[in-house]
């Protein structure tokens, strides 16, 4: 009879550990999900800011090159 109780408690302990592991994994998944959404939003914002700066630089570069070309032709 002692081995039946020991097996029962061992099975209960294994199920409890697996349940707690699943809950911990779920919480970790939620935290990482929120983190990666925030990180993704920051990457998108950084990309658009970089795109705006590149567009401004390209306009200035093109303007300078056209002015230099006009001066060389004269």
NORSUL-V882053 format. One record per helix or strand of 2 or more residues. SS is the DSSP state (H for helix, E for strand). FROM is the first residue (numbers start at 1). LEN is the number of residues. If there is no record, write none. Layout:
ss = (SS | SS)
from = (FROM | FROM)
len = (LEN | LEN)
This chain:
ss = (H)
from = (2)
len = (72)
